[in-house]
Amino acid sequence: MKFWITIYRFSWGLFVLLCAICVLCFFVPKLRQHDKLQRDKAAKVEEIHDTQAKIAELQRRQEQFSTDPRYVEHIARQRGMVKANELVVRIGSSSAGKSP
């Protein structure tokens, strides 16, 4: 009779162990997937913050273009533009120092 009790207890222990293994096999991939989704979400949130910062900077520059004529002139001069009545004199040339 002791033999069957030992077999019975061993069977229940094995059953519990198999159930635990099955649960782990089911949940471990889900936990990994959840972690990956959390990392992806954090990256997207960071990307959103960066984009919002860029948008805010562009809106600030757009506001400056529409309200500050000195800023418009500054940007135009950075891009090589001059007023109609100005004369451009360039000093120094990249080919001036070369001998023929």
Secondary structure, DSSP 8 states (H G I E B T S, - for coil): -HHHHHHHHHHHHHHHHHHHHHHHHHHHHHHHHHHHHHHHHHHHHHHHHHHHHHHHHHHHHHHHHHH-HHHHHHHHHHTT---TT--------TTTT---
